[in-house]
Amino acid sequence: MMINLLVVAVLVATAFQLVCWSVLFDRLARFQLPDVPQETSSAHPVSIIICARDEAENLRRNLPLFLQQTYPEFEVLVVNDNSQDETSRILLDFQKNYTNLTVVNVGMPTQPGKKQALRLGIQQARFDRLLFSDADCRPSGPLWLTNMQAPLQGAIEIVLGFSPYQQGTGLLNRFIRFEAVYTAVQYFSFALVGIPYMGVGRNLGYTRKLFLASDQFASHTHIASGDDDLFVNQVAQKKNTAVVLRSETFVYSASKDTWTGYYNQKKRHLSTGTRYRPLHQLLLGSIALSHVGHYLGLVALLVWVPAAWGFALLLLVARLGLVAWQYRRILRLLNHPDLLRWIPLLDLLLTVYYLLFAPVLFIGNKQSWKQ
């Protein structure tokens, strides 16, 4: 009886994974890039908002890339959130050379996270179209602004961009980049089928009108994270959300260089998941559970029924073959082709990732946004 239940469980988990990768994630794999928007003198002005706390060196390296975007009219608004380093001086130096740089200084300590600073930045912004990034991020080129803001017209009030990590060496860097891709596979695919549920604040856009019509983070101000994914989860709908996947719109940041640093970062990011809408929690939970169930079920089957190795191998090859085929197209779209040969190992490690971070969904996290 127990063996029969195990076989059924493995079959169900594998079948669910096959459906996800052949139907849901296939929407991203088949995504066709639209024509490049043409820049015109009548383009809507845009405010780029960056919150910074003790980010002197990152601002020195990355801020010029935002200030030098090829676009008719825009401002870069930096909220200096109670920095204790040389951030203020560096921003003053930049203001001498860039008239499109606006600085908002917050001299008093703010609540955990950057929501208070972000809210202030939105209130002080000159323009209604808003794009967001972080001080440790760098746009892939001068057309980032042109392409990212283009969908913000008509009913579209939210644009979701891709924010990968810079390529480095070693297994940690490969897994961090892979996990960012896998997260993007999920939130882009869901958005493409009309169920948007999150965005990444390193590369995100929406209108100030939408923000002012919402609760402006009030329902989750006490949580350090969530200025991006929880906000999008609250306001995103099928008809008001667009995805932007041109390589010119990617915003890169450096990955953590230690497993401990990565673990702490992900604890903060994942702590918001229990506040997603019930449907989103159900779908995402089912995807994660079926992924873990597929691998652990195959191991259990081999341990309890060694003679079933042929059946287990068939299920493994069927799923992994489909996953690799879809990743071949997705990684090309997201400019990560070097990860393709690592997919079998990285996909397996994702099981460990799920098991390791599962407790975060229940115990929460109180880290600051700088961690």
C-alpha positions in Angstrom: 0.0 0.0 0.0 2.8 2.4 1.0 4.6 1.7 -2.2 1.5 2.4 -4.3 1.0 5.7 -2.6 4.7 6.6 -3.2 4.3 5.8 -6.9 1.2 7.9 -7.2 2.8 10.8 -5.4 5.9 10.7 -7.7 3.7 10.5 -10.7 1.5 13.5 -9.6 4.5 15.6 -8.7 6.2 14.9 -12.0 3.0 15.4 -14.0 2.4 18.8 -12.4 6.0 19.8 -13.2 5.5 18.7 -16.8 2.4 20.8 -17.1 4.1 23.8 -15.6 7.0 23.6 -18.0 5.1 22.7 -21.1 2.1 25.1 -20.6 2.8 27.9 -18.1 6.5 28.5 -18.5 6.2 27.9 -22.2 4.6 31.4 -22.5 8.0 32.9 -21.5 10.0 30.5 -23.6 8.0 31.6 -26.7 7.9 35.3 -25.9 8.5 37.5 -28.9 10.3 40.7 -28.4 8.3 43.7 -29.7 9.8 46.4 -32.0 12.1 48.8 -30.4 10.1 51.9 -29.3 11.1 55.1 -31.2 12.2 58.0 -29.1 10.4 61.2 -29.9 10.3 64.7 -28.6 6.8 64.1 -27.2 7.9 61.2 -25.0 6.5 61.5 -21.5 8.9 62.8 -18.8 10.0 60.2 -16.3 11.3 60.2 -12.7 13.9 57.5 -11.8 13.8 56.9 -8.0 16.7 55.4 -6.1 16.9 55.0 -2.4 20.3 55.0 -0.8 21.7 54.4 2.6 25.5 54.4 3.0 26.0 53.7 -0.7 28.8 56.2 -1.5 30.9 53.8 -3.6 28.0 52.2 -5.4 26.6 55.7 -6.3 30.0 56.8 -7.5 30.1 53.8 -9.9 26.5 53.4 -11.0 24.7 56.7 -10.7 26.2 58.2 -13.9 24.7 55.3 -15.9 21.2 56.4 -14.8 22.0 60.1 -15.3 23.3 59.6 -18.8 20.2 57.8 -20.2 19.3 58.7 -23.8 15.9 60.3 -23.3 14.3 63.8 -23.8 13.2 64.7 -20.3 13.8 62.8 -17.1 15.1 63.3 -13.6 17.0 60.9 -11.3 15.8 61.4 -7.8 18.0 59.9 -5.1 16.6 59.6 -1.5 19.6 59.8 0.8 18.1 57.8 3.7 20.1 58.9 6.8 23.4 57.9 5.3 26.5 58.1 7.6 29.2 57.7 5.0 30.2 60.0 2.1 26.9 59.6 0.2 25.9 63.3 0.8 29.2 64.6 -0.5 29.2 62.4 -3.6 25.6 63.4 -4.4 26.6 67.1 -4.1 29.5 66.5 -6.5 27.2 64.9 -9.0 24.7 67.8 -8.8 27.4 70.2 -10.0 27.6 68.3 -13.3 24.0 66.9 -13.8 21.1 69.2 -13.7 18.7 66.3 -13.9 19.8 64.9 -10.5 17.4 65.7 -7.6 18.5 64.8 -4.0 16.1 64.3 -1.1 17.8 64.0 2.2 16.2 62.2 5.1 18.1 63.2 8.2 16.2 61.2 10.8 16.2 57.4 11.2 13.4 55.7 9.4 11.4 52.5 10.0 13.0 49.2 9.0 13.2 48.8 5.2 13.1 51.5 2.6 9.4 52.1 2.3 9.3 55.4 4.2 12.2 56.7 2.0 10.5 55.4 -1.1 7.2 57.0 -0.2 8.9 60.3 0.3 10.7 60.0 -3.1 7.4 59.3 -4.9 5.8 62.3 -3.3 8.8 64.6 -4.2 9.1 63.3 -7.8 8.5 65.8 -10.5 6.8 63.4 -13.0 4.0 60.9 -12.9 5.9 58.1 -14.7 8.2 56.4 -12.2 11.0 53.9 -12.6 12.8 52.3 -9.7 16.2 50.8 -9.1 18.9 50.6 -6.4 22.2 52.2 -5.8 24.1 48.9 -6.3 22.5 48.4 -9.7 23.6 49.4 -13.2 21.4 49.5 -16.4 22.7 47.6 -19.3 22.8 50.6 -21.5 21.6 54.2 -22.3 18.3 52.9 -23.7 17.1 51.3 -20.5 14.8 54.3 -19.7 13.4 54.5 -23.3 12.4 50.9 -23.4 11.2 50.5 -19.8 8.8 53.4 -19.8 7.4 52.7 -23.2 4.5 50.4 -22.1 3.3 52.9 -19.5 0.4 54.2 -21.6 -3.3 53.5 -21.9 -4.4 51.0 -19.3 -0.9 49.8 -18.5 0.2 51.2 -15.1 2.9 48.7 -14.1 6.0 47.4 -16.0 8.0 44.5 -14.8 11.7 44.3 -15.8 14.4 41.7 -15.4 17.2 42.3 -12.9 19.9 39.6 -13.2 23.2 39.3 -11.3 26.5 39.9 -12.9 28.4 36.9 -14.1 31.2 35.7 -11.9 33.0 32.4 -11.1 32.2 29.5 -8.9 29.1 27.5 -7.9 27.6 30.3 -5.7 27.5 32.8 -8.5 26.0 30.3 -10.9 23.3 29.4 -8.5 22.5 33.0 -7.5 22.1 33.9 -11.2 20.1 30.7 -11.9 17.8 31.4 -9.0 17.2 34.9 -10.2 16.4 33.5 -13.7 14.0 30.9 -12.2 12.2 33.6 -10.1 11.9 35.6 -13.3 10.5 32.6 -15.2 7.8 32.4 -12.6 6.7 36.0 -12.3 7.0 36.8 -16.0 5.1 33.6 -17.0 2.3 34.3 -14.5 2.1 37.9 -15.8 2.0 36.7 -19.4 -1.0 34.5 -18.6 -2.8 37.3 -16.8 -1.9 36.5 -13.2 0.8 39.1 -12.2 1.9 38.6 -8.6 5.3 40.3 -8.1 8.0 42.5 -9.4 11.6 43.2 -8.5 12.4 46.7 -7.2 15.8 46.8 -8.9 13.9 47.2 -12.2 10.3 48.2 -11.9 8.0 50.9 -13.1 4.6 52.2 -12.3 2.6 55.5 -12.3 2.4 57.8 -9.3 -1.4 57.8 -9.8 -1.5 54.1 -9.1 0.6 54.5 -6.0 -1.5 57.3 -4.6 -4.6 55.3 -5.2 -3.2 52.4 -3.2 -2.6 52.2 0.6 1.0 53.3 -0.1 2.6 50.4 1.8 0.4 51.1 4.8 -0.7 47.4 5.2 2.9 46.2 5.4 5.0 49.2 6.5 6.2 47.1 9.5 7.8 44.6 7.2 11.3 45.4 6.0 10.7 43.9 2.5 7.8 44.2 0.2 8.2 47.6 -1.3 8.3 45.8 -4.7 6.6 42.4 -4.6 3.9 43.1 -2.0 3.0 46.4 -3.7 2.7 44.7 -7.1 0.8 41.8 -5.5 -1.8 44.3 -4.2 -2.3 46.4 -7.3 -1.3 44.3 -10.4 -4.0 43.0 -12.6 -4.2 41.3 -16.0 -5.0 44.5 -17.9 -2.7 47.0 -16.1 0.6 45.1 -16.2 3.2 44.6 -18.9 6.5 42.8 -19.0 9.6 44.2 -20.7 12.3 41.7 -21.8 14.6 43.5 -24.2 18.2 43.1 -23.1 18.6 46.9 -23.2 16.2 47.0 -20.2 18.1 44.6 -17.9 19.5 46.1 -14.7 22.5 44.2 -13.3 23.8 44.0 -9.7 26.6 42.2 -8.0 25.8 38.9 -6.3 26.7 38.0 -2.8 30.1 36.4 -2.5 29.5 34.2 0.5 26.8 31.5 1.1 26.0 33.2 4.5 25.4 36.6 2.8 23.2 35.0 0.2 21.2 33.1 2.8 20.6 36.3 4.8 19.6 38.2 1.6 17.1 35.5 0.6 15.6 35.3 4.1 14.6 38.9 3.7 13.3 38.5 0.2 11.2 35.4 0.9 9.7 36.6 4.1 6.9 38.4 2.2 5.5 35.3 0.5 2.8 34.5 3.1 1.3 37.9 2.4 0.6 37.2 -1.3 -2.9 36.7 -2.4 -4.2 33.1 -1.6 -4.3 32.1 -5.3 -0.7 33.1 -5.7 0.4 31.3 -2.6 -1.4 28.2 -3.8 0.1 28.2 -7.3 3.6 29.0 -6.1 3.4 26.5 -3.3 2.3 23.8 -5.7 5.1 24.5 -8.0 7.7 24.3 -5.2 6.1 21.2 -3.6 6.0 19.4 -6.9 9.6 20.2 -7.6 10.7 18.9 -4.2 8.3 16.0 -4.5 9.7 14.9 -7.8 13.3 14.6 -6.7 12.6 13.3 -3.1 10.0 10.9 -4.4 12.4 9.4 -6.9 15.1 9.0 -4.2 12.5 7.3 -1.9 11.3 5.1 -4.7 14.9 3.9 -5.5 15.5 3.2 -1.8 12.3 1.2 -1.2 12.0 -0.4 -4.6 15.4 -0.7 -6.2 14.0 -2.7 -9.1 12.0 0.4 -10.1 15.2 2.2 -11.3 14.0 2.1 -14.9 10.7 3.7 -14.1 12.5 6.3 -11.9 15.0 7.1 -14.7 12.2 7.5 -17.2 10.4 10.1 -15.0 13.7 11.9 -14.4 14.7 12.1 -18.0 11.2 13.1 -19.2 11.1 16.1 -16.8 14.7 17.1 -17.1 14.6 16.9 -20.9 11.6 19.2 -21.0 13.2 21.6 -18.5 16.5 21.8 -20.4 14.6 22.4 -23.6 12.7 25.3 -22.2 15.7 26.7 -20.5 17.6 26.6 -23.8 15.1 29.2 -25.1 14.6 31.2 -21.9 18.3 31.5 -21.1 18.9 32.9 -24.6 16.1 35.4 -24.1 17.5 36.5 -20.7 21.1 36.5 -21.8 22.3 33.7 -19.6 23.3 31.0 -22.2 26.3 30.0 -20.1 24.1 28.4 -17.5 22.5 25.9 -19.9 25.1 23.1 -19.3 24.7 23.5 -15.5 20.9 23.1 -15.5 20.9 19.5 -14.3 22.9 20.4 -11.2 21.3 23.8 -10.6 17.8 22.3 -11.0 18.7 19.6 -8.4 20.1 22.2 -6.0 16.8 24.1 -6.2 15.4 21.3 -4.2 17.9 22.0 -1.4 17.0 25.7 -1.7 13.3 25.0 -1.2 14.0 22.8 1.8 16.4 25.3 3.3 14.2 28.3 3.1 10.9 26.7 3.8 11.0 27.8 7.5 11.3 31.5 6.5 7.7 31.3 5.3 6.6 30.5 8.8 9.0 32.4 11.2 9.3 35.6 9.1 12.3 37.9 9.1 13.1 41.3 10.6 16.3 42.2 8.7 16.8 45.7 7.4 16.8 46.4 3.7 20.5 46.9 3.6 21.2 43.3 4.5 
